[in-house]
Amino acid sequence: MFVDFDWDPKKARTNLAKHGVSFRLATSVFRDALALTIFDEDHSDDEDRWVTLGRAQNRQVLVVVHTSEETSSTELHIRIISARRADPAEVCDYEQAPR
């Protein structure tokens, strides 16, 4: 399946300054076959939001908040909302998750 990414450029700059993680790097989490994705019920009032915990291409475990929409049977559109390095407990969750 083809995956298309986008994000708000202003939000991307703010996120990089605050968390030191670029949204471009965050896209690599979605190529991690062991990534964990859960529905973010607490923040899905206006739109369905998801949280993905996965290893980026630089080997860091990241937490990426995003929306996801299947635009066709062969294409998925992901809008990144935020990305940060996982805290130690989240890294442990990622590493110990049953696969």
N, C-alpha and C positions, 0 to 999 in steps of 0.2 A: 504494500500500500504506500502511495506517495503521501508524504507529510509536508504540509506547507505551514510555515511559522510567520507570525507577525507580532508586533508590540508597538506601544506608544513610545516614540523616540524620547520624549521628555521624561517619561517614567523610567526608561532604560538608563538614561544619564543619572537620574536620582538614585536608582537602585545601585548602579556601579559606585557612586560616591558613598552611599550608605553602607553597602554590604561587600564591596570589592568584587562583585560577580557580574560579568556582562551577560546580557540576555543571549548573545551569540553563543557563549560557552554553555549556557543553560540548555540550549537546544540539543547538545550532545547527550544529555541525560536520557533522552527519548530513544537513543540507540542502545542503551544498556538493557540487555535481555533480562537482567535480574532486578530492574527497577520495580518499585512498589507504587501503585497509584490508588488513592482513596478519594471518595467523594467528600467535599468540604461542606457539610450540611450547615454549619454555623455561618458561612459567608456566601450562601447561594440564594439569597432572597431575590435578586434581580436577574441572575443568570446562574447556570450550573457551573460551579467551580470545582476544580480538582487539585489535589496536592500529590506531586510525584517526588519520591525519594529515590535517587539513583546516583551512579558514579559517572562523573563527567569525563571528557577526554583527557583532562589533566590529572585524573585519578582521585580528585576530591569528591566526596559525597555531598550532593547538593539537595536542597529542598526547593522545588519549583511549583509555584501556584499558577494555574492556567485554566483557560476554558478549552473545550474540545468539541468540535463539530464535524461530523461526517458529511462532507459536501457532495460526495458521490460514492458509489460502491468501491471506488479505487483511490479516493482522496480524503485525507483527514486534515482539517484546519485547526491549528493550535495557536491561541493567543496567550503569550506569556504576560503575567501580571506582576510577579516578583520572583526573585531567586536569591538564595543565600546559602552559605556553607551550613551543613548539618551540624547540630551540636553533638556532644559526645553520646548522649542517650539515643539520638536519632541514628548516629553511625552504628551504634550497637544494634538497634532495631533492624537496620538494613542488613548488617552482617549476619544476624542470627535468624532472619526470617526464613521460615520453611519454604523450600522451593520444590 
